Amino acid sequence: MARIAGPVRTVLLALGSAATAFAVVGLGLALFTRLGEAFASLASIDSLWAPFAGAAGVLVVAARKFAAPWDRLVPVLVLTAAFSMVLFRGHASDAVVLVGVGAAAASGGWVVPRNPRSSWQDVDADRARVTAAALLVGLGIGLAVGGGRDAHGVASPVVYALGPVATPIAVILLLVASAAVLRGRWLGLVVAVVVLAVIIAAIVWRLTVDSVRERWFTWADVPFGDVEWQLSILLLWLIPLAALVVLVRRRQAFVRRSAAPVLQAEHERLVDALQRGDAGSLGWMGTWDGTSTWFSDDGKSAVAYRACNGVALTVSDPICSPEDAAETIKGFARECSRLALVPAFYSVHAAHEGIFAELGWTVTQVAEESVLDLATFSLKGKKRTDLRTAVNRAARVGVTAEWTSFSNLNPAMRRQVVALSQGWVSQKELPEMGFTLGGLPEMDDPAVRLLVAVDTTGQLHGVTSWLPVYRRGQLVGLTLDVMRRGRSAMPGTIEFLIVHAALDSAAEGLESLSLSGTPLARSGQAVEPMSGPRGLAGRGRDVLGRLLEPAYGFASLARFKGKFQPEHRPLLVACPTALELPVVGRALVSAYVPSLKFRQVLALVSQVRHAGQERRRIARLEKRGTAAAFVDSSV
């Protein structure tokens, strides 16, 4: 807070709000006690000392600079919790905290101006979820403290109505439901409504009905304080009822999530948008199964995404013209806000980084794309010796490259392609990765080209698949997706196929050939900050890449692509705040390996451990070799 508003204003805010609270509560209790108000009389027995009154006020004001939804959630949650403490526990110090927080919130605009609300957020839905979550947390806190021996708040009898067993269960369910409704989950709303209904029923039955039936209430010739107690007990059910009414009235803010099948008409509309717009080199992956599509109101723009664990993971760049990119990104993010999804633009190119910077989003690199410029590609130079060797070997042993599509494969060749792909997958202890990494199902697309390496006997040596890349209605490039090599294939088969694809594409007049992205890879060309959320995320990515290397070989794949001397382009992930990065990471794991089993995780851990032991062994040998060489040179 001192960094936001300065130390002087922070101290003045804390002392001012606390002093105001002590004065208001002290005078109020004195006045109402003289008037015979029952709850004020009880509260006046307690001490006014509330050491956290100033700190709570400072927290509420500092939250004005927090990221959404915390900028709204923290103040509402603190106010609701303080109000619940007054209702259920009823101590004078609780009233001091409540008044102090209210005073700080009222003067907060003078100390810290609120962050401007982002244009992409659905403010109404966000406010409804925050209010619902705060009400549930407040009620849960009230039930938790209302059963104490020193609790004498107006709502403390609610704990008696529920009983010693049901009260902690209700507290747990309310807190769980609050976390769910904050994320817009319909199930959280249902749980909250059921719990509130049970609480209302318990209050009505145990307090209202029983009290009337047993004739506990007497209205004639009784002091005002006793009448007040009796009325409060009769009307306690209004507290959970008010929360229930708020939840039911704002139920539109909570969504049911169901995986609706992609209709053929929607698929055709997406393909048309891909061909007309500019979705980058990875855009065709948005046509794969499991992907949903959001279209703008005018139908000119679209975003392909996959919803996983409350996160909307986009499949690379938005599908639109460059001039419409900013509005498309905001429009999709606004729809995610309405649906209670965290928007995460995944594997987007650096051209959109400026838009995310204007929105204040967190951006970090997650992969690196290797792109061949077909206008300058050649086999000349020492660094491309391996490529020339592969081409010459193919000519020598009679291996040729043939363009085709999966549907045009003859039965014998199709069986070989299927067997080769399945054999490659069966060699892996971990499941084949999906999402932006295709397989056999993704090959079976009329728009996807296959380039196969076949010898004179008809034996398949290798297969690659190539996705089309369009820009404003023109085919401008191809993107490598699947590459598989047989066990007994000619050495350099994949190099031969990629070289053949590059030369043929250049002859066709295409601009570029993308070798696709390499997850968790980063070349020396990329520069990232060492500090802050982006630096922390970058270090986490590097560590994860080293851990997964024994299983998936991302670094080996990056070195293989380096043979072609490509241009390296960073692929980024962008999400609203750094707090969402762990959630996005979990969603990515679910998207890439949805069928991951526990035994496969154990296999991965074993591979990582063995790889680490091997690295340490090699390091020791190198260290001994260096020491021996030093001794020899000294002698």
N, C-alpha and C positions, 0 to 999 in steps of 0.2 A: 504493500500500500504506500509506503514511504517513497518508493521509486515512482509510483504513479502520480501521486498528488504532492509529494514533498513532505519532509518530516514535520514541519510546522503545522500544516493543515491536518495531517494525520493525528497529531497529538491533540489539536484543538477539537477535531471531530470526536475522538474517543472521550475526552474529558467533558466536552459540551453535551454529548448525548447521554453520558452517565449522570452528569449533574442534573440535567433536565428530568431524567427518569426518577432519580431520588426525590427531587422536589415534587413532581407531579404525583407520584405514588404515595409519598408521605402525607401530603396535604389531602389527597383523595381518601386515603384510609382513615385519617382523622375525622374528616367530614362525615363519611358514611357510617363510621362507628358511632358517632354521636346521634345519627339518625336511626340507629338500631338495625342497620343492614347486617344480616347474619354472616354472610361470607366475608365481608370487610372486618367484622369483629374477630373472626377466626384468623384471618390473615394478619391482622395487626399484632397478634401475639408473636409472629415470626420476625426475624431480623430482616432489615431492608438490604443488607449487604449482599451485593451481586457482583463479584469481581469480573465476570465475563460480559457485563452489559456493554462496556465500551468496545471490547474486542468484537462482539457480535455485530455492533453497529458498523465498525470499520470493515468487517467482512462483507456485509451487505452492500456497502458503497463500493468497495474494491471490485465486487462482482460485475459492476457496470462495464468493466473492461475485459471481462471473460469472453471466451468464444461461446457461440450458441451451441446448445441450449442452456449452458451453465449461467449465462448472464441473466437469464430469467429464473432459472431453477433455484439458484442459491438464495436470492432474496426471498422468493416465495416460500422456499423450504424453511428458512430460518424464522420467518414471520409465523408460518403455520405451526412450527414446532414450539415456538415461544407461546403462542396462543393456546396450544394444547396443554402445555405445562400449567398455564393459569387455570384452564378449565378442569383439569384432572387432579393436579397436585394442590394448586391454590395457595402457594406460599407468596409472601410479599416480595421476596427476591425474584420470583418468576414474573410478577407484574413489572418489576423494575427492568428486567431484561426485555420484556415485550415493549414497554414504552420507549426504552433506549433504542431498540432496533427501529421502531417507528419514527422516532425523531431523526435518527441518522438517515433513514431512507428518504424522509421528507426534505432533508438538506443536502442530499447526495449530489444533486445537479450542480450545486455551487462548488463542491469539492472536486468531483470527477464527472465530466460529461460522458453520457452513454455512447458506446460505439454505434455508428450508424448500422442499421439492420441491412443485411445483404439482400440484394434484389431477387435472389434466387430462392429465398426461403419462403415457405408457406406459413406466414405469421399466425394465422388463425389456428391451424392444426398444431403448430408448435406451442402456442399459448394454452390450448386445450389439454395437451398431453402434460405440460409442466404443471398446470393447475391440478389435474387429476392425480398426478404422482405426489405432489405436495400434500394434498388432502389425505391420501392414504398413509403417507409417512407420518403426518401429524397425528392421525387417529391411532396409528400403531404405537407411536411414542406415548401418547396419552394413556393407552391401555397398559403400557409397560410400567409407567410411574404411578398410575392411579391406584394400584394395589398396595402401595407402601403404607406402613403404619402411621406415618405423619401426613398422609394425603387427606385433604379435606376440601378439595375443589368441588365445584358444583356438579361436575360430571363423574366424580369418583365412584358413585354407586353403580356405574356401568360395569365395573370390574366384578362387583358382587353379583350382578345379573348373569354374567357369563360363567362365573365360577373359576376355581383354581386350575382346572384342566383346559377348558376351552379358551381362556384368556391368552396363554402363551401361543396356542395354535393360531388364534386369530391374529396375533401380532406378527407371527412368521408369515402367514398367508398375505397379510396386508403389505408387508415389506416386499415380498416376492412379486405381488401384483403391481406394486408401484414401479418396480424396475421394468416390468413388462409394458405397462401403459406408457411409460416414458419413451419406450421404443415403438409405440404405436401398435402393439400387439393386441389383436382381438381377444385372444385367450386371457390376457391379463385383465381386460375389461370384464370378461365373463366371471373370472375368479373374484374380482373385486365386488361385482354386483351380488354374487352369491354370499360372500362373507358379510357384506353390509346388510343384506336381507336377514341373515341369521342373527346378526347383532340387534337389529331392530326388533325381530321376533322375541329374542331373549329379554330385551328391555321391557317390551310391552307385557310379556307374560309374567316375568319375575318381579317387576317393579309396579307397573300400572295395574294389571288385572289382579294380582295377588293383594296389592295394597287396598284396592277398592273392595275386594271380596272379604278381606279380613277386617275391614273398617278401621284401617290405621289412621285415616285422615279425619281430622275434626276441624271445622271451619269457624265454629262459634266461640267467642270469648277466648281467642288465642292471640299471642303477640304477633306482630308483623313478621318477625324473623321466622317463626314456625310456619306461617302461611307460605313464606318464600321457599322454605325447604320443601314443603309438600308440593307446591307448584312445580318446582324444579324436577322433582322425582317423576311427577306425572308427565312432564314434557321432555324428558331426556332423549326419547326416541327421535326427536327432531334433529339432533346432531348428526347421527349416521344417515338419517333421511336426507338431510341437506347435501351430504357428500354423494349419496346415491342419485339424487336429482341432477346434480352437476354432471356426473358420469353418463347418465342416460341421455341427457340433452345434448352432450357433445360427442355422442357415439360415432358420428361421421369421421372424427379424427382418427379412429382406430380401424384398421383394415384387416380383412381376411385375405391371407396369402394362399393362392392355389396356382399350381403350374398349369396354365391353360395351354392346350396344344396350339402350335403355330399353324394357322390355316394356310392353304395353298395360295389364296389371294394375297395374304399378308407377305408370304415368301416372295411372290412375284413382284409385289410392290417394293420390297426391300432390294431385290435384284435390280429393278429399274432405277431405284435411287442410287445404288452403287455405280451403275453405268453412267448416270447423268451427273453425279456429284464428284467429290474428291474425298475418298475415305482413306487415302494413303495406301501403302503397300500391303497392309495386313487386313484391309477392310473386308475382303471376301470371307474371312473367318466368321463374320457375323451371320452367314447363311447356314451355319452348321446347326445340327440338332441340339436342343437344350438352350438355345439363345432366343431371347425375346427382343422385340423392337419397339422403340418409342418414336412416333412421328410427330413433327411439329404441327401446329394448327393449320398452316397453309400447305402442308404436305411436301414442302420443298426440302426439308431436312429430316434426318433420322439419326438415331443412336441405337446400335445393337449392344445388348448387355445380357449378363447372366446374373440372376438374383441368387445369392448364396449367403446364408446366415445373417440376414438383415443388411446385406451390402449389395449394391447394384454395380457389378464389375463390367465396365464397358469393354467391348472388343476393339481395342485400338481407337483411332480417331473418330470424331463425329462425321457423319456422312452428309456433307454439305459443301457449298462453295466457301473459299477462304473468307470472304466478306461476311458470311452468315455464321461463322464459327462461334463468335462470342455469344450471340443470342441463342444458338443451338445448345451450347454448353449450359447457359443459364436456364433455358427452358427445360432441359432434361433434369438438371439439378432440382428445379422447382417441383417437377413431377415426383422425384425421389423423396423430397421433403413431404409432399402430400401423402405418399405411400409409406412413410416412416422407414425409408431405406437410406443408408449412407451412400451418397454418390461417390464412386471411385473410378476415375478415368484411368484405365490401365493400358499400358503399352502405347501411350500416345507419343507423338513425335514432338521435338523441341519447338516446332513452329507455334504450338499452342501454349507454351510456357508463359508468355506474356499475359495471356488472358487469365490464367490461374493466379498469376502474381497480382493482377488488379483485383481479383476476388479475395485475395489474402489467403489462398489455400496453401497447404503444404505439398511440396513437390519433391520427389526423389527418384533417382534412376534405379530401374529394376532389371533392365536387360540392355543388350546392345545389338543393333541390327547391322549386318554386313551387306553392303550394296555395291554392285559392279556397275560402273558407268560404261555402257556398251559402246559409246562413241570413242572411247580411248582404250578399251580392253584389247589385249593382244597376248601372245604367248612368248614375247621377247623378254629377255632379261634373265639374269642369273637366279633371281628369286622365284622364277616360274619354271625352273628346271623340272620339278616333280610333275607339273602339268604337261609339259612336252613329253616327258617319259611315259605318262599314262596314255596319251594320244598315240604315240608311236608303238607302244606295246599292243594296244587294241588293234591297230592296223596289221601288226605282225602276226597275232594269233587269230585274227578273223572275227573279232568282236565288233559289232556295229550298234549304233544308237538309232532307235526308231521312235518317232512320235506317234502317239495313239491316245485313246481314252479308255476308261475302264469298261464302258459298254461295248466298245469295239474290239476288245481283246477276244481272240478265239478261245474256245474252251480249254485247250491245253495250256495256253499262256496264262489264262486267268487262274487256273489251278496253281501254277507255279508262283504267280504273284501272291496269292492267298497263303500258300505254304511258306513262302519266303518271309512274309510279314508276320505270320503266326509263329514261325520258328524264331524270329528275332525277339518277339515278345516273351516267348517261353524261356529264353536264356536269362531273363532278368528276374531277380528275386523280388523286386518291387513292381507294382502294377504300372502299366503303360500310362504316361501322363496324357491328359486331354486338354480341354479348354482351347488354348491357342496352338496346340500341337496335334496335328491330325493323324489319322490312321486309315484303315481300310474303308470305313464308312464314308470318310471325307473324300476319298478317291473317286467314289461312285457318284460323280457329278459331271454332266455333259460339258460344263464350262471349264472343268479342271483337265489340264493336259498331263499325260503320262509320257515319260521318256524312259525307255527300257534299253538295257544292254543285253544283246542276244548274240550267241556265237553261231557258227554255221550248222551246228547240230540242232539248233532250236532251244538250247539250254539258256535259261535266264540267269544272268550274272548279277544284275542289279536293277532297281527301279527308283525313279524319282517322280514326284508329282508337283505340278506347278499351278499356282492360283493366279487368275487374271487380275491385273491392276488397271483400273479405268480412271480417266480424268476428263470430265466434261464430254462424255460420250465416246471417247477414243481409248482404245487399248494402248497403254504406254509402257507396260512392263509385265513381268512375271515374278512370282514369289515362290521360292522353294518351300515345300511343306514336308512331305514324306521322302526319306531316302533310306533305302534298304539294300544291303549287299549280302549275297549268298556266302555260305561258309567256304565253298570251293571256287569262289569267283576270282576273276583275274585281279591281281593287285592293281590298285588305282582305279577301280571301276567307277566309284562315285566321282572322283576327279575328272575322269573321262566324260561322264554324263553331264557334269556342270559346265565343262568347257564347251561341249557340243551345244548345250542349251544357250550359252552366251553367244557363241558364233552364229547360231541359227536365228536367235532373237535380234541380233544386230543386223543380219541380212534382211529380216522382216521389217526393220525400221523402228523397232522398239527402243526406248530410251535407257531403261535400266533393268537390272536383274537383281532381285533381293534374295539373299541367302537366308532370310528370315532372322528373327531375333534369337540371341543366346541368353537364356535366363541367368540372372545373377552375375553377368559378365560385365566388365568395364575395362576398356583399354587405357593406356597411358595418356591418350589424348583428352580424356574426360577429366575435368577439374571440378571437385566438389568441396564445399566448406567442411572444415574439420570440427566445427562446433555447432551447437544448435540442433534442432530436431532433424534437419536434413543430414547433418554430419553424423548424428547418432544412427539414423536409419541407414546411411551408407555403410557405416561400420558393421551394423547388423547384417546387411546384405552380404558383405564380404565374408563374414564368419559363416553365414548359412551356406554360401557357395562352397566354402572349403569343406563343410560338413557333408554336403550332398555330393561332392565330387566323386567319391568312391562308387556311389550307386548310379548316378546319372551322367557323369563325365562332362559337365558343362564347360570346364576349362579346356578339356581335350577338344571339345567341339569348336570352341573359339579358336584354338590353335590351328585346327583343320581349315577353318574358313580363312584364316590368315594367309594360307598358301596362295589365295587368289588376289592378294593385295587389294582388298576392298576398302571402300570408304566406311568408317564406323560412325553410326548415328545412334545417339542415346535414345532409349525407350523409357518413358517416365510413368510414374503413377502419381496422380494428384487427388487429394481428398481434402475436405474442409479444414481439418486441424490435425496436428500431430497426434492428438489423443485417439484418433480413429485408425492410426497405422496398425496397431496390434489386431484390431477387429478386421481390417482389410487383409492383413496377413493370414488370419485364420480362414477367411472366406476364400483366399487364393488357394490354400491347401485343399479346401473342400472342392473347389472348382477343378483343380488339376488332377487330384487323386481322390475322387469321391469314394472309391472302393477300397481305400487303404485299410488293412486289417492289423490287429495288434501284433500278430506274429511277423508281419512284414516290417513293422516299426522296430521290433527286436532285431530283425535281420539287418536293417539299416544301422542300428546302433552298433551291432557287431562289426559291420563293414567299416564304420567310422573309427571304431577302436583299433581294428587291425591296421587301417591306413595310418592312424596316428603313431602306432608302434613302429611301422615301417619308416615313416618320416624321421622319427627319433633315431632309429638304427642307422639310417643313411647319414644323418647329421653327425652321429658319433664317429662313423667311419671317415667322413670327410675331415672332421676335426683331428682324428689321429693321423690321417694322411698329411694334413697341413703341418702338424707338429713334426712328423718324421722328415718331411721335406726341409723344414727349418733346421733340424739337427744336421742333416746331410750337408746343407749349404754352409753351416757353421764350421763343420769339420773340413 
